[in-house]
């Protein structure tokens, strides 16, 4: 099953790549053999000769789907915050990703404003290389812009990073000025780099936070009111103006609400090159989950916040009708003890939830199984479109001769329940606790090698490759 085709065939893998797809390949696989679902590159006619190969391993996919390895376009693994750090390592995060069917992720590099960009890139790369069990690459965070930073960004692009990340939020920390925004987009256009953007109005957020705290509204339930939908929509509108002036290609991350999506679509109507991402949590959780008593709501504090439930249908429809290009997680694994840093001040709650492991099973269960999204679009939004946007296609994101042998043999008949007691992520809670799932990966391969089987990690830490990418957004 790919984003465009559905068929029954065997897949033969040699080394790290797919080398043959045919109706029938006898005697196994030089890597893996699987019964898949799309139009194969060549299909033997009924009664014709089958193809014989010598195999080391055979994976029986009867009654299952075979998907290309899934790609998460937005994760945080190494993430310092107010003197603490996110709990996952690249070992625990990649293990969780693979058990959940994600074979590649794109991590956000988020340097402090005073850090040199090239040093930050080397730090984040060093945290992952030799440790991750799945393949990985990065979005390079632009948290300041000057002549020295510009030279660093050009060097980072030469080293294989073809996407930047900017924050129109977090004033005084990650946030950039309008002057810096303009120069970042101009450089991106020159280099052919796509710019991913956290869109909120930083000044509005800051003033609303001050107002709420002055009124002694300090609990996690007030986080929503410090950045309501209009604040996110204004951030998208702001980005569109700068994209129009520079011609840069932009990608709006973690879109949470109808108002923000509408602003992005207005940009598209003006022929701007804009793509939209949403997150699994915005499809299944709502603002009441961040308003739970006894500070439990803090577990679900994120920015932009969880929204009114009515936005869920808008986002599901956007994924199906291609207004929204990709489904991500914004995985940010801070445990409940760390969340308690903000018990007396919601602005100090580490933002984000752990979700890298559960994205695909939840998306399949509540999207495909509930007829909210068709299965080809499921593959497209969870894998193929990310590969295309970020310079990984056709190496990743599809099942084709010459592509990396990243395959997910998916069992649609499995039934399970999500629990922090059994998940692989290194964090003490799960925002989807108790959610039932219908389907899970049976076997997951990374470049031809089995890395997960029936909910168990069987891969090799350190085997994951840093994926160098060529700019593709001129």
Secondary structure by P-SEA (a helix, b strand, c coil): ccccbbbbbbbbbccccccccccccccccccbbbbcccccccccccccbbbbbbbcbbbbbcccccccbbbbcccccccccccccccccaaaaaaaaaaacccbbbbbbcccccccaaaaaaaaaaacccccccccccccccccccaaaaaaaaaaaaacccbbbbbccccccccccaaaaaaaaaaaaaacbbbbbbcccaaaaaaaaaaaaaacccccccccccccaaaaaaaaaaaaaaaaacbbbbbbcccccaaaaaaaaaaaaaccbbbbbbccccccccccccccccccccccccccccccccaaaaaaaaaaacccccccccbbbbcccccccccccccccbbbbbccccaaaaaaacccccccccaaaaaaaacaaaaaaccccccccccccccccccccccccbbbbbbcccccccccccccccccccccccbbbccccccccccccccccccccccccccccc
